[in-house]
């Protein structure tokens, strides 16, 4: 039997069907609110955690130019996290609560950032594959039904696209380098390819939130649809590098009009998501340490704001 919607819920769905954005003060189902808080905060956490494997290479980049590029990229990601935390706050959750959820393991972030960056080639591959997968996921979010999230994503996607192009450019340089550099490039592709495919999340039949998120137009494409688009793009791009993707089952299927690809190791995916990846403990410990060490900054900023408010109150009296 079809579930009857309340007048508020019916009006809410009608707005979404008409592509009218939902704004913070609009009525919304609690499940819609909670779904957005989970998704946006997870996205924000991923941007902040994602700074760690790249920040590790800033001082070791091979030239001043590469150092400056990587430093600017890490700075962009900090900004993305702030945009997203601000968007989530419009749904009634505080930033401190989101940080607490991250630090206690209640909130998740993208599994890809629990893998180590072992060589300089990893920085380019992260730009090409990881940022490329992020773009594939995030461009449709510029049309997501929640206004503050959609507007934040417009700028984020512009900057992520630049990161992806910069990463591929650095790989082109390596592909034309010494035999050792080309081996380093292929090794990085081999290690990051499958984790990048896992970034799109579980298969559609194992993703319990997809159907509702599609109805509410939080998501515009399913996990498997986005993953297929990503494979189709990368299978062609890798040819420009003179490299291969580490998948013996990868081949063009003319009948489907897509590339067929091999089975993903979902046991590894769930193991990493559950906190048992190569760098899970290291990443969370780094974030907790940064939070604890920054306590005096937050306290000083709060004290200064209180003092300024007191001055303004006296002046207005």
Secondary structure, DSSP 8 states (H G I E B T S, - for coil): ------HHHHHHHHHHHTT--B-TTS---HHHHHHHHHHHHHHHHHHHHHHHHHHTTGGG-SSHHHHHHHHHHHHHHHHHHHHHHHHHHTTT--HHHHHHHHHTTSS---GGGGS---SHHHHHHIIIIIHHHHHHHHGGGGG-SBHHHHHHHHHHHHHHHHHHHHHHHHHHHHHTS-HHHHHHHHHHHHHHHHHHHHTT-S-GGG-TTHHHHHHTTS-SS-HHHHHHHHHHHHHHHHHHTT---S-TT-EEETTTTEEE-----HHHHHHIIIIISSSHHHHHHHHHHHHHHTHHHHHHHHHHHHHHHHHHHHHH-
